[in-house]
Amino acid sequence: QVQLVDSGGGLVQPGGSLRLSCAASGSIFSIYAMGWYRQAPGKRRELVATISNSGTTTYADSVKGRFTISGDNAKNTVSLQMNSLKPEDTAVYYCNVLGPGYSYWGQGTQVTVSS
């Protein structure tokens, strides 16, 4: 059984920073990529950032230059450093692990950007 535990969310003022972390455990093999997605109230879940097993990263245009994704293949962990946060970044953030024939999700962590 595979388990993803994501953490690090919270309440932060505009312009502030947060760091999200995710650890995957269980029978995971041949990971293609790990990433972060988010879902705001009334909106669809959207990609925030991903990192492949070779280190290639992708970012949503809305977070480029502000967010940085990093991963550790040996530990099956992924982190998201979020700087210069804006109110529109408010959402539940979900960790994802993608591999051959599988896609696992974390339980989500709330990020609220408000003064």
DSSP file (Angstrom, degrees, kcal/mol; ACC not computed):
  #  RESIDUE AA STRUCTURE BP1 BP2  ACC     N-H-->O    O-->H-N    N-H-->O    O-->H-N    TCO  KAPPA ALPHA  PHI   PSI    X-CA   Y-CA   Z-CA
    1    1 A Q              0   0    0      0, 0.0     2,-0.4     0, 0.0    26,-0.3   0.000 360.0 360.0 360.0 139.0    0.0    0.0    0.0
    2    2 A V        -     0   0    0     24,-0.2     2,-0.4    25,-0.1    24,-0.2  -0.816 360.0-172.2-103.8 138.4    1.3    3.5   -0.9
    3    3 A Q  E     -A   25   0A   0     22,-2.5    22,-2.6    -2,-0.4     2,-0.5  -0.997   7.7-166.0-132.6 133.0    0.9    6.5    1.3
    4    4 A L  E     -A   24   0A   0     -2,-0.4     2,-0.6   101,-0.4   103,-0.5  -0.975   5.5-168.6-115.1 128.4    1.6   10.1    0.6
    5    5 A V  E     -A   23   0A   0     18,-2.2    18,-1.9    -2,-0.5     2,-0.4  -0.955   6.2-174.3-119.1 114.0    1.8   12.5    3.4
    6    6 A D  E     +A   22   0A   0     -2,-0.6     2,-0.3    16,-0.2    16,-0.2  -0.847  12.7 156.6-109.5 147.8    1.9   16.2    2.5
    7    7 A S  E     +A   21   0A   0     14,-2.6    14,-2.6    -2,-0.4   102,-0.1  -0.929  29.8  85.4-154.7 171.8    2.4   19.0    5.0
    8    8 A G        +     0   0    0     -2,-0.3    11,-0.4     1,-0.3    -1,-0.1   0.371  55.4 133.1 110.0  -3.5    3.5   22.6    5.5
    9    9 A G        +     0   0    0     12,-0.1     2,-0.3     9,-0.1    -1,-0.3  -0.134  21.1 124.2 -72.1 175.0    0.5   24.6    4.7
   10   10 A G  E     -d  111   0B   0    100,-0.9   102,-2.8    99,-0.1     2,-0.5  -0.987  58.9 -51.5 164.8-167.7   -0.9   27.4    6.8
   11   11 A L  E     +d  112   0B   0     -2,-0.3     2,-0.3   100,-0.2   102,-0.2  -0.873  53.5 167.1-102.5 129.8   -1.9   31.0    6.9
   12   12 A V  E     -d  113   0B   0    100,-2.6   102,-2.1    -2,-0.5     3,-0.1  -0.985  33.7-113.3-141.8 150.3    0.5   33.6    5.6
   13   13 A Q    >   -     0   0    0     -2,-0.3     3,-2.3   100,-0.2    72,-0.2  -0.452  51.7 -79.7 -79.0 155.6    0.3   37.3    4.6
   14   14 A P  T 3  S+     0   0    0      0, 0.0    72,-0.2     0, 0.0    -1,-0.1  -0.290 121.7  27.5 -53.6 136.1    0.7   38.4    1.0
   15   15 A G  T 3  S+     0   0    0     70,-3.2    69,-0.6     1,-0.3    71,-0.1   0.294  99.9 118.2  91.3  -9.2    4.3   38.5    0.1
   16   16 A G    <   -     0   0    0     -3,-2.3    69,-2.3    69,-0.2     2,-0.3  -0.084  56.4-122.0 -82.7-175.3    5.2   35.8    2.6
   17   17 A S        +     0   0    0     66,-0.2     2,-0.3    67,-0.2    66,-0.2  -0.930  21.6 178.7-131.6 151.9    6.7   32.4    2.1
   18   18 A L  E     - B   0  82A   0     64,-2.2    64,-3.3    -2,-0.3     2,-0.5  -0.977  16.7-145.5-144.6 155.2    5.8   28.8    2.9
   19   19 A R  E     - B   0  81A   0    -11,-0.4     2,-0.3    -2,-0.3    62,-0.2  -0.982  12.5-159.8-126.0 121.3    7.4   25.4    2.2
   20   20 A L  E     - B   0  80A   0     60,-2.6    60,-2.5    -2,-0.5     2,-0.3  -0.754   8.5-167.0 -97.1 145.0    5.4   22.3    1.5
   21   21 A S  E     -AB   7  79A   0    -14,-2.6   -14,-2.6    -2,-0.3     2,-0.4  -0.964   6.8-172.3-132.2 150.2    6.8   18.8    1.9
   22   22 A C  E     -AB   6  78A   0     56,-1.8    56,-2.1    -2,-0.3     2,-0.4  -0.995   2.8-168.2-143.7 134.3    5.6   15.4    0.8
   23   23 A A  E     -AB   5  77A   0    -18,-1.9   -18,-2.2    -2,-0.4     2,-0.4  -0.989   8.1-155.8-125.5 129.7    6.9   12.0    1.6
   24   24 A A  E     +A    4   0A   0     52,-2.5     2,-0.3    -2,-0.4   -20,-0.2  -0.867  17.4 174.4-104.4 135.3    5.8    8.8   -0.2
   25   25 A S  E     +A    3   0A   0    -22,-2.6   -22,-2.5    -2,-0.4     2,-0.3  -0.923  33.8  45.4-136.2 162.2    6.1    5.4    1.4
   26   26 A G  S    S-     0   0    0     -2,-0.3     2,-2.1   -24,-0.2   -24,-0.2  -0.712 104.7 -12.1 106.9-159.2    5.1    1.9    0.6
   27   27 A S  S    S+     0   0    0    -26,-0.3     2,-0.4    -2,-0.3   -25,-0.1  -0.485  79.8 148.5 -84.7  72.7    5.5   -0.2   -2.6
   28   28 A I        +     0   0    0     -2,-2.1     2,-0.3   -27,-0.1     3,-0.1  -0.900  15.7 166.9-107.1 135.6    6.5    2.6   -5.0
   29   29 A F        +     0   0    0     -2,-0.4    -2,-0.0     1,-0.1     0, 0.0  -0.987  52.7  13.0-145.6 154.7    8.8    1.8   -7.9
   30   30 A S  S    S-     0   0    0     -2,-0.3     2,-0.2     1,-0.2    -1,-0.1   0.888  72.8-161.8  50.0  51.5    9.9    3.4  -11.1
   31   31 A I        -     0   0    0     68,-0.2    68,-0.3     1,-0.2    -1,-0.2  -0.436  14.1-168.4 -64.0 131.1    8.6    6.9  -10.3
   32   32 A Y        -     0   0    0     66,-3.0    21,-2.2     1,-0.4     2,-0.3   0.885  65.2 -23.2 -81.7 -46.7    8.3    9.0  -13.4
   33   33 A A  E     -FE  52  98B   0     65,-1.7    65,-2.9    19,-0.3    -1,-0.4  -0.992  48.7-145.0-161.8 157.2    7.6   12.3  -11.6
   34   34 A M  E     +FE  51  97B   0     17,-2.4    17,-3.0    -2,-0.3     2,-0.3  -0.936  32.6 154.5-124.7 154.1    6.4   13.9   -8.5
   35   35 A G  E     -FE  50  96B   0     61,-2.3    61,-2.4    -2,-0.3     2,-0.4  -0.960  36.5-107.6-164.4-179.9    4.5   17.2   -8.3
   36   36 A W  E     +FE  49  95B   0     13,-3.1    12,-2.7    -2,-0.3    13,-1.7  -0.980  25.8 178.5-126.4 137.1    2.1   19.6   -6.7
   37   37 A Y  E     -FE  47  94B   0     57,-2.6    57,-3.2    -2,-0.4     2,-0.3  -0.859  10.5-155.3-126.9 163.5   -1.4   20.5   -7.7
   38   38 A R  E     -FE  46  93B   0      8,-2.5     8,-3.0    -2,-0.3     2,-0.4  -0.985   8.0-161.2-142.9 155.2   -3.8   22.8   -6.1
   39   39 A Q  E     - E   0  92B   0     53,-2.2    53,-2.2    -2,-0.3     6,-0.2  -0.952   8.0-161.9-139.9 117.9   -7.6   23.4   -6.0
   40   40 A A    >   -     0   0    0      4,-0.4     3,-2.3    -2,-0.4    51,-0.1  -0.594  45.9 -74.8 -91.1 158.0   -9.3   26.6   -5.0
   41   41 A P  T 3  S+     0   0    0      0, 0.0    -1,-0.1     0, 0.0     3,-0.1  -0.281 119.1   6.2 -55.3 130.1  -12.9   26.7   -3.9
   42   42 A G  T 3  S+     0   0    0      1,-0.3     2,-0.3    -3,-0.1    -3,-0.0   0.523 113.8 100.7  76.2   5.6  -15.2   26.4   -7.0
   43   43 A K  S <  S-     0   0    0     -3,-2.3    -1,-0.3     1,-0.0     2,-0.1  -0.789  75.1-101.9-121.3 165.0  -12.3   25.7   -9.3
   44   44 A R        -     0   0    0     -2,-0.3    -4,-0.4     1,-0.1     2,-0.2  -0.454  46.1 -93.2 -80.2 155.6  -10.7   22.7  -11.0
   45   45 A R        -     0   0    0     -6,-0.2     2,-0.3    -2,-0.1    -6,-0.2  -0.492  51.3-167.4 -66.5 136.1   -7.6   21.1   -9.7
   46   46 A E  E     -F   38   0B   0     -8,-3.0    -8,-2.5    -2,-0.2     2,-0.2  -0.929  24.1-102.4-131.3 153.6   -4.6   22.6  -11.5
   47   47 A L  E     +F   37   0B   0     -2,-0.3   -10,-0.2   -10,-0.2     3,-0.1  -0.493  32.5 173.5 -71.4 137.8   -0.9   21.8  -11.9
   48   48 A V  E     -     0   0B   0    -12,-2.7    12,-2.5     1,-0.4     2,-0.3   0.760  63.3 -28.0-105.7 -54.9    1.5   23.9   -9.9
   49   49 A A  E     -FG  36  59B   0    -13,-1.7   -13,-3.1    10,-0.2    -1,-0.4  -0.976  52.9-165.5-162.6 148.8    4.8   22.3  -10.5
   50   50 A T  E     -FG  35  58B   0      8,-2.0     8,-2.0    -2,-0.3     2,-0.4  -0.958   5.1-159.5-135.6 157.8    6.3   18.9  -11.3
   51   51 A I  E     -FG  34  57B   0    -17,-3.0   -17,-2.4    -2,-0.3     6,-0.2  -0.988  16.3-141.9-137.4 128.5    9.8   17.4  -11.2
   52   52 A S  E >   -F   33   0B   0      4,-2.7     3,-1.6    -2,-0.4   -19,-0.3  -0.271  32.9-101.0 -82.7 172.2   10.8   14.3  -13.2
   53   53 A N  T 3  S+     0   0    0    -21,-2.2   -20,-0.1     1,-0.3    20,-0.1   0.665 125.8  53.3 -68.5 -13.3   13.1   11.5  -12.0
   54   54 A S  T 3  S-     0   0    0    -22,-0.3    -1,-0.3     2,-0.1   -21,-0.1   0.439 124.6-103.1 -96.9  -1.6   15.8   13.1  -14.1
   55   55 A G    <   +     0   0    0     -3,-1.6     2,-0.3     1,-0.3    -2,-0.1   0.473  69.2 148.6  96.8   2.4   15.3   16.5  -12.5
   56   56 A T        -     0   0    0     -5,-0.0    -4,-2.7     1,-0.0     2,-0.3  -0.552  31.0-157.0 -72.3 131.7   13.4   18.2  -15.2
   57   57 A T  E     -G   51   0B   0     -2,-0.3     2,-0.3    -6,-0.2    -6,-0.2  -0.822  14.2-170.5-113.5 150.5   10.9   20.7  -13.8
   58   58 A T  E     -G   50   0B   0     -8,-2.0    -8,-2.0    -2,-0.3     2,-0.3  -0.985   7.8-169.3-134.1 147.8    7.7   22.3  -15.1
   59   59 A Y  E     -G   49   0B   0     -2,-0.3   -10,-0.2   -10,-0.2     2,-0.2  -0.977  28.4-110.3-136.2 147.3    5.8   25.2  -13.6
   60   60 A A    >>  -     0   0    0    -12,-2.5     3,-1.8    -2,-0.3     4,-1.0  -0.512  36.2-119.3 -66.5 145.5    2.4   26.8  -14.1
   61   61 A D  T 34 S+     0   0    0      1,-0.3     3,-0.5     2,-0.2    -1,-0.1   0.846 111.3  63.1 -57.0 -33.7    2.9   30.3  -15.6
   62   62 A S  T 34 S+     0   0    0      1,-0.2    -1,-0.3     3,-0.0   -14,-0.0   0.667 111.2  35.5 -68.8 -16.1    1.2   31.8  -12.6
   63   63 A V  T X> S+     0   0    0     -3,-1.8     3,-2.3   -15,-0.2     4,-2.3   0.472  82.2 127.0-116.6  -4.8    3.9   30.6  -10.2
   64   64 A K  T 3< S+     0   0    0     -4,-1.0     4,-0.1    -3,-0.5    -3,-0.0  -0.288  80.7  15.8 -57.8 134.8    7.1   30.9  -12.4
   65   65 A G  T 34 S+     0   0    0      2,-0.4    -1,-0.3     1,-0.1     3,-0.1   0.283 125.8  59.7  85.9 -11.5    9.8   32.9  -10.6
   66   66 A R  T <4 S+     0   0    0     -3,-2.3    17,-2.0     1,-0.2     2,-0.3   0.703  97.8  51.8-115.4 -35.7    8.0   32.6   -7.3
   67   67 A F  E  <  -C   82   0A   0     -4,-2.3    -2,-0.4    15,-0.2     2,-0.4  -0.796  59.5-166.1-108.2 147.7    7.8   28.8   -6.6
   68   68 A T  E     -C   81   0A   0     13,-2.4    13,-3.0    -2,-0.3     2,-0.4  -0.985   5.7-156.8-135.3 125.6   10.6   26.2   -6.7
   69   69 A I  E     +C   80   0A   0     -2,-0.4     2,-0.3    11,-0.2    11,-0.2  -0.787  15.2 175.1-100.2 143.3   10.1   22.5   -6.7
   70   70 A S  E     -C   79   0A   0      9,-2.1     9,-3.0    -2,-0.4     2,-0.3  -0.983   5.8-168.7-143.6 154.5   12.8   20.1   -5.5
   71   71 A G  E     -C   78   0A   0     -2,-0.3     2,-0.5     7,-0.2     7,-0.2  -0.960  20.5-146.9-144.3 159.8   12.9   16.3   -5.0
   72   72 A D  E  >> -C   77   0A   0      5,-2.5     5,-1.6    -2,-0.3     4,-1.2  -0.925  10.0-168.8-128.4 104.6   14.9   13.5   -3.6
   73   73 A N  T  45S+     0   0    0     -2,-0.5     3,-0.3     1,-0.2    -1,-0.1   0.872  86.8  55.0 -62.3 -37.7   14.7   10.3   -5.6
   74   74 A A  T  45S+     0   0    0      1,-0.2    -1,-0.2     2,-0.1    -2,-0.0   0.842 118.4  33.3 -66.2 -32.5   16.3    8.2   -3.0
   75   75 A K  T  45S-     0   0    0     -3,-0.4   -51,-0.3     2,-0.1    -1,-0.2   0.467 102.3-127.2-102.5  -3.3   13.9    9.3   -0.3
   76   76 A N  T  <5 +     0   0    0     -4,-1.2   -52,-2.5    -3,-0.3     2,-0.3   0.938  63.0 136.8  54.6  49.0   10.8    9.6   -2.5
   77   77 A T  E   < -BC  23  72A   0     -5,-1.6    -5,-2.5   -54,-0.2     2,-0.3  -0.908  34.7-171.0-124.3 154.2   10.2   13.1   -1.2
   78   78 A V  E     -BC  22  71A   0    -56,-2.1   -56,-1.8    -2,-0.3     2,-0.3  -0.996   4.2-167.3-143.4 142.7    9.3   16.4   -2.9
   79   79 A S  E     -BC  21  70A   0     -9,-3.0    -9,-2.1    -2,-0.3     2,-0.4  -0.904  10.1-153.5-129.3 157.8    9.1   19.9   -1.6
   80   80 A L  E     -BC  20  69A   0    -60,-2.5   -60,-2.6    -2,-0.3     2,-0.6  -0.941   6.3-158.9-134.5 111.3    7.7   23.2   -2.9
   81   81 A Q  E     -BC  19  68A   0    -13,-3.0   -13,-2.4    -2,-0.4     2,-0.6  -0.813  13.4-165.7 -89.4 120.7    9.2   26.5   -1.8
   82   82 A M  E     +BC  18  67A   0    -64,-3.3   -64,-2.2    -2,-0.6     2,-0.3  -0.934  11.2 173.6-115.9 116.4    6.6   29.2   -2.3
   83   83 A N        +     0   0    0    -17,-2.0   -66,-0.2    -2,-0.6   -67,-0.2  -0.749  59.2  23.6-115.7 164.2    7.8   32.8   -2.1
   84   84 A S  S    S-     0   0    0    -69,-0.6    -1,-0.2    -2,-0.3   -67,-0.2   0.901  84.2-160.4  49.1  48.5    6.0   36.1   -2.8
   85   85 A L        -     0   0    0    -69,-2.3   -70,-3.2    -3,-0.2   -69,-0.2  -0.261   7.0-158.2 -65.4 145.6    2.7   34.5   -2.1
   86   86 A K    >   -     0   0    0    -72,-0.2     3,-2.3   -71,-0.1     4,-0.2  -0.836  31.6-109.5-120.5 157.3   -0.5   36.2   -3.4
   87   87 A P  G >  S+     0   0    0      0, 0.0     3,-1.8     0, 0.0    26,-0.3   0.843 117.6  63.2 -55.0 -33.2   -4.1   35.9   -2.3
   88   88 A E  G 3  S+     0   0    0      1,-0.3   -48,-0.0   -48,-0.0    -3,-0.0   0.561  88.7  69.7 -72.2  -5.7   -4.8   34.0   -5.5
   89   89 A D  G <  S+     0   0    0     -3,-2.3    -1,-0.3    24,-0.1     2,-0.2   0.525  70.7 120.7 -82.7  -6.7   -2.4   31.3   -4.4
   90   90 A T    <   +     0   0    0     -3,-1.8     2,-0.3    -4,-0.2    22,-0.2  -0.410  40.5 105.2 -61.9 125.0   -5.0   30.3   -1.7
   91   91 A A  E    S- H   0 111B   0     20,-2.0    20,-2.8    -2,-0.2     2,-0.6  -0.967  76.1 -79.4-178.7 171.6   -6.0   26.7   -2.3
   92   92 A V  E     -EH  39 110B   0    -53,-2.2   -53,-2.2    -2,-0.3     2,-0.5  -0.878  47.8-146.9 -89.8 127.4   -5.6   23.1   -1.0
   93   93 A Y  E     -EH  38 109B   0     16,-3.0    16,-2.1    -2,-0.6     2,-0.4  -0.838  12.4-163.1-102.8 132.2   -2.3   21.8   -2.3
   94   94 A Y  E     -E   37   0B   0    -57,-3.2   -57,-2.6    -2,-0.5     2,-0.3  -0.933  12.2-139.0-119.0 135.0   -2.0   18.2   -3.2
   95   95 A C  E     -E   36   0B   0     -2,-0.4    11,-2.3   -59,-0.2     2,-0.4  -0.659  23.4-165.6 -84.5 146.4    1.2   16.1   -3.7
   96   96 A N  E     -EI  35 105B   0    -61,-2.4   -61,-2.3    -2,-0.3     2,-0.4  -0.996  14.4-163.1-137.2 142.0    1.2   13.6   -6.6
   97   97 A V  E     -EI  34 104B   0      7,-2.1     7,-2.4    -2,-0.4     2,-0.4  -0.995  12.9-165.2-123.5 128.0    3.4   10.7   -7.5
   98   98 A L  E     +EI  33 103B   0    -65,-2.9   -66,-3.0    -2,-0.4   -65,-1.7  -0.941  21.0 142.3-119.2 131.2    3.2    9.4  -11.1
   99   99 A G  E >   - I   0 102B   0      3,-2.4     3,-1.5    -2,-0.4     2,-0.8  -0.821  59.3 -42.4-148.7-171.4    4.6    6.0  -12.3
  100  100 A P  T 3  S-     0   0    0      0, 0.0     3,-0.1     0, 0.0   -71,-0.1  -0.460 125.9 -13.8 -66.4 104.7    3.9    3.1  -14.7
  101  101 A G  T 3  S+     0   0    0     -2,-0.8     2,-0.3     1,-0.2    -3,-0.0   0.577 122.9  84.1  82.4   9.8    0.2    2.5  -14.3
  102  102 A Y  E <   -I   99   0B   0     -3,-1.5    -3,-2.4     2,-0.0     2,-0.3  -0.988  43.2-178.4-146.0 156.9   -0.3    4.5  -11.2
  103  103 A S  E     -I   98   0B   0     -2,-0.3     2,-0.3    -5,-0.2    -5,-0.2  -0.866  18.0-168.7-151.1 113.8   -1.0    8.0   -9.8
  104  104 A Y  E     -I   97   0B   0     -7,-2.4    -7,-2.1    -2,-0.3     2,-0.4  -0.803   3.7-155.0-111.0 149.4   -1.2    8.6   -6.1
  105  105 A W  E     -I   96   0B   0     -2,-0.3  -101,-0.4    -9,-0.2    -9,-0.2  -0.921  11.5-130.5-123.6 146.1   -2.4   11.6   -4.2
  106  106 A G        -     0   0    0    -11,-2.3  -101,-0.2    -2,-0.4     3,-0.1  -0.264  36.0-103.6 -77.9 177.1   -1.7   13.1   -0.8
  107  107 A Q        -     0   0    0   -103,-0.5   -13,-0.1     1,-0.1  -102,-0.1   0.638  63.6-112.1 -81.9 -13.2   -4.5   14.2    1.5
  108  108 A G        -     0   0    0      1,-0.1     2,-0.4   -13,-0.0   -14,-0.2   0.145  20.0-131.0  97.1 147.0   -3.9   17.8    0.7
  109  109 A T  E     - H   0  93B   0    -16,-2.1   -16,-3.0  -102,-0.1     2,-0.3  -0.999  22.8-121.7-136.2 133.7   -2.7   20.8    2.8
  110  110 A Q  E     - H   0  92B   0     -2,-0.4  -100,-0.9   -18,-0.2     2,-0.5  -0.559  22.5-171.0 -81.0 131.1   -4.4   24.1    3.0
  111  111 A V  E     -dH  10  91B   0    -20,-2.8   -20,-2.0    -2,-0.3     2,-0.5  -0.989   5.6-176.8-118.7 122.5   -2.6   27.3    2.0
  112  112 A T  E     -d   11   0B   0   -102,-2.8  -100,-2.6    -2,-0.5     2,-0.6  -0.980   9.0-167.5-123.6 123.6   -4.3   30.6    2.8
  113  113 A V  E     +d   12   0B   0     -2,-0.5     2,-0.3   -26,-0.3  -100,-0.2  -0.930  34.0 131.6-112.3 109.9   -2.8   33.9    1.8
  114  114 A S              0   0    0   -102,-2.1    -2,-0.1    -2,-0.6   -28,-0.0  -0.995 360.0 360.0-158.6 148.4   -4.5   36.8    3.5
  115  115 A S              0   0    0     -2,-0.3  -102,-0.1  -102,-0.2    -1,-0.1   0.417 360.0 360.0 -94.5 360.0   -3.8   39.9    5.4
